[in-house]
Amino acid sequence: MGLPASGKSRPHCAADGITFFDLSPDAATPGASATQVLYSISPEGEVRHVLRKLPVGFSDVFVQDFFAGEHALATLLEADQRADGTDPAPPRETDYFLSLSDEVGDLNSLVQLQLRFKPVKVARFGSGDALVLGWDEGNLLPVLALLRDDGTIRRFIDFDERRDSARDSHAEELKKERITLEALQGAAFVAYGSEVMLTYPGTTKGIRVLSAIADSRTIPLSVPPGYVLRDVLASSGRATLVARIRPAEDPDKTAKEDVSPDAKVRMFEFDSTHGTLLRELKFDKPAVVDVTCAANFSLTALFYDTIAEKDKPAVNAGDKAADRPTQLVVSTTRR
């Protein structure tokens, strides 16, 4: 109860298992209250409205990225402001902000970023420091930086972690990869306990794990041949991690298939030190794509299920599922 019936957006899970949905449009023009609503759903099914601040005085405000971490939320905002005047195409000024709060929307603040690069993705640690992945438009290079709570840079972090080629046979190949702005926009930060994982969906690139003190390590996932990473589920940051994979796109394949792409998604549990594949996670209901979190050695899924009606006879196999009433439910199981 309390979640709008307009449907679900892409879920963002926090390390403690709470799932967040941003049902707002991609661009929002703030009103008098200068707030934008998120919704959270706990594993027990409790729905909360979470308010976040937006900057005022700008023509358009875009949500660039959202992150749910260790009891801390962060939204990366891009604000476009046009100068006053009659010029039909006045110069445009772009500013970037972090809208911050805790999981219930309290302690919220708005911080303007003091950066000389374009921020693309954001994460936030429980300490209050933020992690920003960005693009240096002058040098055409990726940037990874740790920010203070006032939006200034605390330190830069080496984007490509040094590798021992004796231990990593793919080191030279990875070094030759050309990182582009498009690749950064497809990257995703994921909460992993008190740490943050930097992932690259659509590739087999290793997962970078970063801490608030800038320590890091890389997990080379043993993805089965013919598959690429779809996403990694947020978790409590213990011995294993849960990731979904999908078939790699085949450019030579032109015939359309009847099978939905979601039906081909598979879920695996991996060792979080060496990336070794431990087991595949399968279940009849819900679908693999409906799972949102892997916190506390559990899996949590949000999906629409049919409502059993006591005074109505059992539904025949030929009846349409669309004719049966449904409700959004939360399902949790141990893993």
C-alpha atoms as a printed R data frame, in Angstrom:
    type eleno elety resid chain resno       x       y       z
1   ATOM     1    CA   MET     A     1   0.000   0.000   0.000
2   ATOM     2    CA   GLY     A     2   1.211   3.488  -0.803
3   ATOM     3    CA   LEU     A     3   3.125   2.781  -4.023
4   ATOM     4    CA   PRO     A     4   1.516   4.445  -7.072
5   ATOM     5    CA   ALA     A     5  -0.212   2.052  -9.441
6   ATOM     6    CA   SER     A     6   1.625   3.512 -12.449
7   ATOM     7    CA   GLY     A     7   4.150   0.693 -12.282
8   ATOM     8    CA   LYS     A     8   7.720   0.118 -11.191
9   ATOM     9    CA   SER     A     9  10.834   1.824 -12.446
10  ATOM    10    CA   ARG     A    10  14.273   0.213 -12.357
11  ATOM    11    CA   PRO     A    11  14.943  -0.854  -8.757
12  ATOM    12    CA   HIS     A    12  17.878   0.433  -6.727
13  ATOM    13    CA   CYS     A    13  18.712  -1.738  -3.736
14  ATOM    14    CA   ALA     A    14  20.554  -0.634  -0.595
15  ATOM    15    CA   ALA     A    15  22.989  -2.872   1.248
16  ATOM    16    CA   ASP     A    16  20.394  -3.617   3.959
17  ATOM    17    CA   GLY     A    17  17.770  -4.919   1.513
18  ATOM    18    CA   ILE     A    18  15.521  -1.858   1.094
19  ATOM    19    CA   THR     A    19  14.527  -1.282  -2.549
20  ATOM    20    CA   PHE     A    20  14.094   2.217  -3.963
21  ATOM    21    CA   PHE     A    21  12.083   3.273  -7.022
22  ATOM    22    CA   ASP     A    22  12.293   6.639  -8.759
23  ATOM    23    CA   LEU     A    23   8.974   7.158 -10.536
24  ATOM    24    CA   SER     A    24   9.736  10.715 -11.622
25  ATOM    25    CA   PRO     A    25  10.370  11.659 -15.276
26  ATOM    26    CA   ASP     A    26  13.909  12.020 -16.541
27  ATOM    27    CA   ALA     A    27  13.672  15.791 -16.367
28  ATOM    28    CA   ALA     A    28  11.903  17.665 -13.586
29  ATOM    29    CA   THR     A    29  11.177  21.341 -13.182
30  ATOM    30    CA   PRO     A    30  11.075  21.988  -9.422
31  ATOM    31    CA   GLY     A    31   8.151  23.855  -7.954
32  ATOM    32    CA   ALA     A    32   7.890  25.837  -4.737
33  ATOM    33    CA   SER     A    33   8.820  22.874  -2.565
34  ATOM    34    CA   ALA     A    34  11.906  22.008  -4.672
35  ATOM    35    CA   THR     A    35  11.592  18.334  -3.802
36  ATOM    36    CA   GLN     A    36  11.212  15.149  -5.795
37  ATOM    37    CA   VAL     A    37   9.672  11.944  -4.515
38  ATOM    38    CA   LEU     A    38  11.282   8.519  -4.313
39  ATOM    39    CA   TYR     A    39   9.575   5.403  -2.977
40  ATOM    40    CA   SER     A    40  11.160   2.722  -0.836
41  ATOM    41    CA   ILE     A    41   9.897  -0.787  -0.120
42  ATOM    42    CA   SER     A    42  11.258  -2.786   2.807
43  ATOM    43    CA   PRO     A    43  11.519  -6.614   2.768
44  ATOM    44    CA   GLU     A    44   8.424  -6.560   5.010
45  ATOM    45    CA   GLY     A    45   6.424  -4.684   2.351
46  ATOM    46    CA   GLU     A    46   6.393  -1.259   4.036
47  ATOM    47    CA   VAL     A    47   6.235   1.600   1.518
48  ATOM    48    CA   ARG     A    48   7.686   5.046   2.297
49  ATOM    49    CA   HIS     A    49   7.729   8.332   0.410
50  ATOM    50    CA   VAL     A    50  11.242   9.779   0.420
51  ATOM    51    CA   LEU     A    51  11.673  13.452  -0.452
52  ATOM    52    CA   ARG     A    52  14.871  14.758  -1.991
53  ATOM    53    CA   LYS     A    53  15.898  18.338  -2.654
54  ATOM    54    CA   LEU     A    54  16.270  19.861  -6.104
55  ATOM    55    CA   PRO     A    55  18.062  23.120  -6.929
56  ATOM    56    CA   VAL     A    56  15.922  26.189  -7.660
57  ATOM    57    CA   GLY     A    57  16.426  28.873 -10.279
58  ATOM    58    CA   PHE     A    58  17.214  26.495 -13.117
59  ATOM    59    CA   SER     A    59  15.219  25.907 -16.278
60  ATOM    60    CA   ASP     A    60  15.562  22.129 -16.210
61  ATOM    61    CA   VAL     A    61  16.798  19.595 -13.670
62  ATOM    62    CA   PHE     A    62  17.784  16.123 -14.852
63  ATOM    63    CA   VAL     A    63  18.402  13.071 -12.704
64  ATOM    64    CA   GLN     A    64  21.705  11.709 -14.009
65  ATOM    65    CA   ASP     A    65  22.179   8.882 -11.502
66  ATOM    66    CA   PHE     A    66  20.825   7.566  -8.211
67  ATOM    67    CA   PHE     A    67  22.568   5.442  -5.579
68  ATOM    68    CA   ALA     A    68  21.293   3.710  -2.456
69  ATOM    69    CA   GLY     A    69  24.151   2.795  -0.123
70  ATOM    70    CA   GLU     A    70  24.818   2.073   3.522
71  ATOM    71    CA   HIS     A    71  21.932   4.035   5.103
72  ATOM    72    CA   ALA     A    72  22.721   6.880   2.676
73  ATOM    73    CA   LEU     A    73  21.112   8.040  -0.574
74  ATOM    74    CA   ALA     A    74  22.690  10.172  -3.295
75  ATOM    75    CA   THR     A    75  21.202  11.613  -6.480
76  ATOM    76    CA   LEU     A    76  23.400  13.191  -9.152
77  ATOM    77    CA   LEU     A    77  21.574  16.130 -10.733
78  ATOM    78    CA   GLU     A    78  22.388  18.145 -13.844
79  ATOM    79    CA   ALA     A    79  20.821  21.609 -13.878
80  ATOM    80    CA   ASP     A    80  20.590  23.786 -16.999
81  ATOM    81    CA   GLN     A    81  20.121  27.520 -16.547
82  ATOM    82    CA   ARG     A    82  19.564  30.036 -19.339
83  ATOM    83    CA   ALA     A    83  20.466  33.714 -19.079
84  ATOM    84    CA   ASP     A    84  17.664  36.282 -19.075
85  ATOM    85    CA   GLY     A    85  17.028  38.162 -22.315
86  ATOM    86    CA   THR     A    86  15.242  38.068 -25.629
87  ATOM    87    CA   ASP     A    87  17.870  36.026 -27.441
88  ATOM    88    CA   PRO     A    88  16.056  32.863 -28.615
89  ATOM    89    CA   ALA     A    89  19.219  30.824 -28.002
90  ATOM    90    CA   PRO     A    90  20.954  32.371 -24.979
91  ATOM    91    CA   PRO     A    91  24.116  30.797 -23.574
92  ATOM    92    CA   ARG     A    92  23.468  27.818 -21.349
93  ATOM    93    CA   GLU     A    93  25.155  27.204 -18.022
94  ATOM    94    CA   THR     A    94  25.288  23.664 -16.640
95  ATOM    95    CA   ASP     A    95  25.841  22.885 -12.974
96  ATOM    96    CA   TYR     A    96  25.956  19.592 -11.105
97  ATOM    97    CA   PHE     A    97  24.555  18.862  -7.656
98  ATOM    98    CA   LEU     A    98  24.328  16.006  -5.193
99  ATOM    99    CA   SER     A    99  20.996  15.636  -3.430
100 ATOM   100    CA   LEU     A   100  21.722  13.693  -0.225
101 ATOM   101    CA   SER     A   101  19.612  12.135   2.511
102 ATOM   102    CA   ASP     A   102  19.274   9.086   4.723
103 ATOM   103    CA   GLU     A   103  16.988   6.167   3.826
104 ATOM   104    CA   VAL     A   104  13.830   7.812   5.196
105 ATOM   105    CA   GLY     A   105  14.459  11.204   3.594
106 ATOM   106    CA   ASP     A   106  15.692  12.982   6.725
107 ATOM   107    CA   LEU     A   107  19.009  14.839   7.041
108 ATOM   108    CA   ASN     A   108  18.608  15.911   3.418
109 ATOM   109    CA   SER     A   109  20.939  18.427   1.817
110 ATOM   110    CA   LEU     A   110  21.899  19.782  -1.583
111 ATOM   111    CA   VAL     A   111  25.581  20.141  -2.478
112 ATOM   112    CA   GLN     A   112  26.891  21.873  -5.583
113 ATOM   113    CA   LEU     A   113  29.849  20.004  -7.068
114 ATOM   114    CA   GLN     A   114  33.129  21.843  -7.651
115 ATOM   115    CA   LEU     A   115  34.505  19.752 -10.502
116 ATOM   116    CA   ARG     A   116  36.468  20.316 -13.693
117 ATOM   117    CA   PHE     A   117  35.121  17.176 -15.328
118 ATOM   118    CA   LYS     A   118  31.677  15.890 -16.290
119 ATOM   119    CA   PRO     A   119  30.252  13.645 -13.533
120 ATOM   120    CA   VAL     A   120  28.430  10.597 -14.876
121 ATOM   121    CA   LYS     A   121  27.859   8.183 -11.962
122 ATOM   122    CA   VAL     A   122  27.723   8.642  -8.190
123 ATOM   123    CA   ALA     A   123  27.974   6.512  -5.057
124 ATOM   124    CA   ARG     A   124  28.032   7.434  -1.378
125 ATOM   125    CA   PHE     A   125  29.732   5.844   1.611
126 ATOM   126    CA   GLY     A   126  28.325   5.740   5.134
127 ATOM   127    CA   SER     A   127  31.111   8.140   6.175
128 ATOM   128    CA   GLY     A   128  29.500  10.882   4.070
129 ATOM   129    CA   ASP     A   129  32.131  10.944   1.331
130 ATOM   130    CA   ALA     A   130  30.913  10.463  -2.226
131 ATOM   131    CA   LEU     A   131  32.486   8.586  -5.102
132 ATOM   132    CA   VAL     A   132  32.107  10.104  -8.575
133 ATOM   133    CA   LEU     A   133  32.883   8.532 -11.923
134 ATOM   134    CA   GLY     A   134  33.315  11.145 -14.624
135 ATOM   135    CA   TRP     A   135  34.719  12.137 -17.970
136 ATOM   136    CA   ASP     A   136  37.523  14.632 -18.626
137 ATOM   137    CA   GLU     A   137  36.199  16.302 -21.785
138 ATOM   138    CA   GLY     A   138  39.509  18.023 -22.483
139 ATOM   139    CA   ASN     A   139  41.712  14.919 -22.366
140 ATOM   140    CA   LEU     A   140  38.970  12.409 -23.303
141 ATOM   141    CA   LEU     A   141  39.804  10.255 -20.286
142 ATOM   142    CA   PRO     A   142  37.755   8.681 -17.476
143 ATOM   143    CA   VAL     A   143  38.071  10.137 -13.970
144 ATOM   144    CA   LEU     A   144  37.379   8.547 -10.590
145 ATOM   145    CA   ALA     A   145  37.327  10.839  -7.559
146 ATOM   146    CA   LEU     A   146  36.446  10.767  -3.866
147 ATOM   147    CA   LEU     A   147  34.547  13.889  -2.764
148 ATOM   148    CA   ARG     A   148  34.143  15.527   0.632
149 ATOM   149    CA   ASP     A   149  30.658  16.230   1.922
150 ATOM   150    CA   ASP     A   150  30.964  19.838   0.657
151 ATOM   151    CA   GLY     A   151  31.357  18.720  -2.971
152 ATOM   152    CA   THR     A   152  35.093  19.360  -3.291
153 ATOM   153    CA   ILE     A   153  37.630  16.714  -4.277
154 ATOM   154    CA   ARG     A   154  39.327  14.846  -1.470
155 ATOM   155    CA   ARG     A   155  41.507  12.766  -3.778
156 ATOM   156    CA   PHE     A   156  41.642  11.229  -7.229
157 ATOM   157    CA   ILE     A   157  41.717   7.437  -7.546
158 ATOM   158    CA   ASP     A   158  43.602   5.618 -10.287
159 ATOM   159    CA   PHE     A   159  40.957   4.560 -12.774
160 ATOM   160    CA   ASP     A   160  42.779   1.418 -13.888
161 ATOM   161    CA   GLU     A   161  43.988  -0.557 -10.914
162 ATOM   162    CA   ARG     A   162  47.493  -1.992 -11.332
163 ATOM   163    CA   ARG     A   163  47.506  -5.688 -12.082
164 ATOM   164    CA   ASP     A   164  50.102  -8.387 -11.681
165 ATOM   165    CA   SER     A   165  50.296  -9.998 -15.116
166 ATOM   166    CA   ALA     A   166  51.574 -13.220 -13.534
167 ATOM   167    CA   ARG     A   167  48.308 -13.536 -11.645
168 ATOM   168    CA   ASP     A   168  46.001 -12.018 -14.244
169 ATOM   169    CA   SER     A   169  46.493 -13.443 -17.729
170 ATOM   170    CA   HIS     A   170  44.137 -10.809 -19.154
171 ATOM   171    CA   ALA     A   171  46.052  -7.823 -17.782
172 ATOM   172    CA   GLU     A   172  47.589  -6.712 -21.061
173 ATOM   173    CA   GLU     A   173  44.301  -7.133 -22.908
174 ATOM   174    CA   LEU     A   174  42.446  -5.049 -20.313
175 ATOM   175    CA   LYS     A   175  45.036  -2.294 -20.495
176 ATOM   176    CA   LYS     A   176  44.411  -1.989 -24.226
177 ATOM   177    CA   GLU     A   177  40.682  -1.426 -23.762
178 ATOM   178    CA   ARG     A   178  39.718   2.090 -24.735
179 ATOM   179    CA   ILE     A   179  37.303   3.518 -22.221
180 ATOM   180    CA   THR     A   180  34.787   5.904 -23.789
181 ATOM   181    CA   LEU     A   181  32.158   8.247 -22.410
182 ATOM   182    CA   GLU     A   182  29.505   5.823 -23.665
183 ATOM   183    CA   ALA     A   183  31.143   3.021 -21.660
184 ATOM   184    CA   LEU     A   184  31.086   5.161 -18.513
185 ATOM   185    CA   GLN     A   185  27.410   5.970 -18.996
186 ATOM   186    CA   GLY     A   186  26.709   2.241 -19.090
187 ATOM   187    CA   ALA     A   187  28.659   1.599 -15.870
188 ATOM   188    CA   ALA     A   188  26.918   1.195 -12.513
189 ATOM   189    CA   PHE     A   189  27.879   1.619  -8.868
190 ATOM   190    CA   VAL     A   190  26.416  -1.048  -6.569
191 ATOM   191    CA   ALA     A   191  26.346  -1.125  -2.762
192 ATOM   192    CA   TYR     A   192  28.395  -3.945  -1.223
193 ATOM   193    CA   GLY     A   193  28.149  -3.539   2.538
194 ATOM   194    CA   SER     A   194  30.333  -0.577   3.534
195 ATOM   195    CA   GLU     A   195  32.088  -0.774   0.149
196 ATOM   196    CA   VAL     A   196  31.032   0.109  -3.396
197 ATOM   197    CA   MET     A   197  31.360  -2.019  -6.522
198 ATOM   198    CA   LEU     A   198  32.023  -0.428  -9.914
199 ATOM   199    CA   THR     A   199  30.468  -2.709 -12.550
200 ATOM   200    CA   TYR     A   200  30.267  -2.704 -16.349
201 ATOM   201    CA   PRO     A   201  27.023  -4.309 -17.585
202 ATOM   202    CA   GLY     A   202  27.185  -5.673 -21.118
203 ATOM   203    CA   THR     A   203  30.837  -6.703 -20.758
204 ATOM   204    CA   THR     A   204  32.973  -9.336 -19.007
205 ATOM   205    CA   LYS     A   205  35.186  -6.695 -17.402
206 ATOM   206    CA   GLY     A   206  36.151  -7.361 -13.776
207 ATOM   207    CA   ILE     A   207  34.346  -5.693 -10.860
208 ATOM   208    CA   ARG     A   208  36.234  -2.958  -9.014
209 ATOM   209    CA   VAL     A   209  35.526  -2.842  -5.260
210 ATOM   210    CA   LEU     A   210  36.322   0.457  -3.512
211 ATOM   211    CA   SER     A   211  36.235   1.572   0.110
212 ATOM   212    CA   ALA     A   212  35.866   4.985   1.745
213 ATOM   213    CA   ILE     A   213  39.628   5.127   2.342
214 ATOM   214    CA   ALA     A   214  40.251   4.500  -1.375
215 ATOM   215    CA   ASP     A   215  41.494   0.935  -0.932
216 ATOM   216    CA   SER     A   216  40.414  -1.226  -3.851
217 ATOM   217    CA   ARG     A   217  40.563  -4.649  -5.374
218 ATOM   218    CA   THR     A   218  39.293  -6.276  -8.564
219 ATOM   219    CA   ILE     A   219  37.077  -9.354  -8.820
220 ATOM   220    CA   PRO     A   220  37.430 -11.114 -12.226
221 ATOM   221    CA   LEU     A   221  34.034 -12.849 -12.548
222 ATOM   222    CA   SER     A   222  34.077 -16.283 -14.191
223 ATOM   223    CA   VAL     A   223  31.212 -15.529 -16.575
224 ATOM   224    CA   PRO     A   224  30.237 -18.567 -18.729
225 ATOM   225    CA   PRO     A   225  31.276 -18.347 -22.407
226 ATOM   226    CA   GLY     A   226  28.772 -16.572 -24.629
227 ATOM   227    CA   TYR     A   227  27.426 -14.423 -21.781
228 ATOM   228    CA   VAL     A   228  28.048 -10.916 -20.470
229 ATOM   229    CA   LEU     A   229  27.192  -9.201 -17.206
230 ATOM   230    CA   ARG     A   230  23.647  -7.878 -16.918
231 ATOM   231    CA   ASP     A   231  23.865  -6.484 -13.381
232 ATOM   232    CA   VAL     A   232  25.144  -7.154  -9.863
233 ATOM   233    CA   LEU     A   233  22.735  -7.169  -6.921
234 ATOM   234    CA   ALA     A   234  23.430  -5.017  -3.889
235 ATOM   235    CA   SER     A   235  24.329  -7.056  -0.809
236 ATOM   236    CA   SER     A   236  25.780  -6.927   2.689
237 ATOM   237    CA   GLY     A   237  29.324  -7.387   1.424
238 ATOM   238    CA   ARG     A   238  30.267 -10.817   2.695
239 ATOM   239    CA   ALA     A   239  31.988 -13.872   1.207
240 ATOM   240    CA   THR     A   240  29.913 -14.045  -1.988
241 ATOM   241    CA   LEU     A   241  28.128 -11.806  -4.474
242 ATOM   242    CA   VAL     A   242  25.123 -12.389  -6.735
243 ATOM   243    CA   ALA     A   243  25.118 -11.322 -10.378
244 ATOM   244    CA   ARG     A   244  22.844 -11.779 -13.369
245 ATOM   245    CA   ILE     A   245  24.162 -12.492 -16.834
246 ATOM   246    CA   ARG     A   246  22.610 -12.399 -20.278
247 ATOM   247    CA   PRO     A   247  23.630 -13.782 -23.675
248 ATOM   248    CA   ALA     A   248  26.105 -11.652 -25.594
249 ATOM   249    CA   GLU     A   249  24.594  -9.969 -28.629
250 ATOM   250    CA   ASP     A   250  25.207 -11.747 -31.898
251 ATOM   251    CA   PRO     A   251  25.640  -9.168 -34.718
252 ATOM   252    CA   ASP     A   252  25.164 -11.876 -37.364
253 ATOM   253    CA   LYS     A   253  21.771 -12.895 -36.030
254 ATOM   254    CA   THR     A   254  18.937 -11.188 -37.864
255 ATOM   255    CA   ALA     A   255  15.982 -13.488 -37.234
256 ATOM   256    CA   LYS     A   256  13.674 -12.454 -34.421
257 ATOM   257    CA   GLU     A   257  13.163 -14.948 -31.632
258 ATOM   258    CA   ASP     A   258   9.915 -15.639 -29.846
259 ATOM   259    CA   VAL     A   259  11.659 -15.975 -26.487
260 ATOM   260    CA   SER     A   260  11.762 -12.772 -24.408
261 ATOM   261    CA   PRO     A   261  15.279 -11.488 -23.616
262 ATOM   262    CA   ASP     A   262  14.347 -11.549 -19.908
263 ATOM   263    CA   ALA     A   263  13.727 -15.307 -20.150
264 ATOM   264    CA   LYS     A   264  17.376 -15.807 -21.103
265 ATOM   265    CA   VAL     A   265  18.755 -14.018 -18.044
266 ATOM   266    CA   ARG     A   266  20.509 -16.309 -15.557
267 ATOM   267    CA   MET     A   267  21.560 -15.683 -11.948
268 ATOM   268    CA   PHE     A   268  24.741 -16.953 -10.311
269 ATOM   269    CA   GLU     A   269  26.485 -16.705  -6.965
270 ATOM   270    CA   PHE     A   270  30.217 -15.959  -7.168
271 ATOM   271    CA   ASP     A   271  33.093 -16.044  -4.715
272 ATOM   272    CA   SER     A   272  33.865 -12.403  -3.869
273 ATOM   273    CA   THR     A   273  37.632 -12.885  -3.712
274 ATOM   274    CA   HIS     A   274  38.527 -14.793  -6.879
275 ATOM   275    CA   GLY     A   275  35.261 -14.450  -8.810
276 ATOM   276    CA   THR     A   276  34.811 -18.217  -8.979
277 ATOM   277    CA   LEU     A   277  31.341 -19.348 -10.060
278 ATOM   278    CA   LEU     A   278  29.815 -21.214  -7.100
279 ATOM   279    CA   ARG     A   279  26.283 -22.102  -8.228
280 ATOM   280    CA   GLU     A   280  23.360 -21.064 -10.353
281 ATOM   281    CA   LEU     A   281  20.250 -19.774  -8.555
282 ATOM   282    CA   LYS     A   282  17.003 -21.034 -10.080
283 ATOM   283    CA   PHE     A   283  13.357 -20.827  -9.039
284 ATOM   284    CA   ASP     A   284   9.991 -21.163 -10.755
285 ATOM   285    CA   LYS     A   285   8.494 -18.030  -9.253
286 ATOM   286    CA   PRO     A   286   9.211 -15.129  -9.407
287 ATOM   287    CA   ALA     A   287  11.239 -14.544 -12.567
288 ATOM   288    CA   VAL     A   288  14.985 -14.004 -12.236
289 ATOM   289    CA   VAL     A   289  14.623 -10.410 -13.477
290 ATOM   290    CA   ASP     A   290  12.209  -9.587 -10.611
291 ATOM   291    CA   VAL     A   291  14.874 -10.105  -7.925
292 ATOM   292    CA   THR     A   292  16.031  -6.743  -6.561
293 ATOM   293    CA   CYS     A   293  18.385  -7.465  -3.627
294 ATOM   294    CA   ALA     A   294  20.798 -10.049  -2.279
295 ATOM   295    CA   ALA     A   295  21.291  -8.612   1.228
296 ATOM   296    CA   ASN     A   296  21.812 -10.639   4.416
297 ATOM   297    CA   PHE     A   297  22.342 -13.966   2.603
298 ATOM   298    CA   SER     A   298  18.830 -13.669   1.149
299 ATOM   299    CA   LEU     A   299  17.188 -12.834  -2.159
300 ATOM   300    CA   THR     A   300  14.342 -10.326  -2.306
301 ATOM   301    CA   ALA     A   301  11.993  -9.992  -5.279
302 ATOM   302    CA   LEU     A   302   9.186  -7.568  -6.105
303 ATOM   303    CA   PHE     A   303   6.581  -8.725  -8.603
304 ATOM   304    CA   TYR     A   304   2.884  -8.679  -9.419
305 ATOM   305    CA   ASP     A   305   1.131 -11.863  -8.327
306 ATOM   306    CA   THR     A   306  -2.470 -12.943  -8.783
307 ATOM   307    CA   ILE     A   307  -4.868 -12.544  -5.868
308 ATOM   308    CA   ALA     A   308  -6.703 -15.664  -4.761
309 ATOM   309    CA   GLU     A   309 -10.446 -15.034  -4.399
310 ATOM   310    CA   LYS     A   310 -12.140 -17.269  -1.843
311 ATOM   311    CA   ASP     A   311 -15.629 -17.182  -3.341
312 ATOM   312    CA   LYS     A   312 -14.496 -17.723  -6.914
313 ATOM   313    CA   PRO     A   313 -13.869 -21.154  -8.490
314 ATOM   314    CA   ALA     A   314 -10.359 -22.106  -9.487
315 ATOM   315    CA   VAL     A   315  -9.113 -20.483 -12.677
316 ATOM   316    CA   ASN     A   316  -8.949 -22.766 -15.673
317 ATOM   317    CA   ALA     A   317  -5.695 -23.095 -17.540
318 ATOM   318    CA   GLY     A   318  -7.241 -21.452 -20.598
319 ATOM   319    CA   ASP     A   319  -8.336 -18.280 -18.775
320 ATOM   320    CA   LYS     A   320  -6.330 -15.149 -19.452
321 ATOM   321    CA   ALA     A   321  -4.014 -14.076 -16.619
322 ATOM   322    CA   ALA     A   322  -4.875 -10.466 -17.402
323 ATOM   323    CA   ASP     A   323  -8.444 -11.120 -16.249
324 ATOM   324    CA   ARG     A   324  -7.289 -12.068 -12.762
325 ATOM   325    CA   PRO     A   325  -6.672  -9.338 -10.155
326 ATOM   326    CA   THR     A   326  -3.045  -8.849  -9.141
327 ATOM   327    CA   GLN     A   327  -1.127  -7.185  -6.352
328 ATOM   328    CA   LEU     A   328   2.492  -6.179  -5.856
329 ATOM   329    CA   VAL     A   329   4.161  -8.556  -3.414
330 ATOM   330    CA   VAL     A   330   7.557  -8.914  -1.766
331 ATOM   331    CA   SER     A   331   9.101 -12.372  -1.722
332 ATOM   332    CA   THR     A   332  12.218 -13.257   0.288
333 ATOM   333    CA   THR     A   333  14.180 -16.502   0.474
334 ATOM   334    CA   ARG     A   334  17.493 -17.563   1.992
335 ATOM   335    CA   ARG     A   335  20.380 -18.358  -0.309
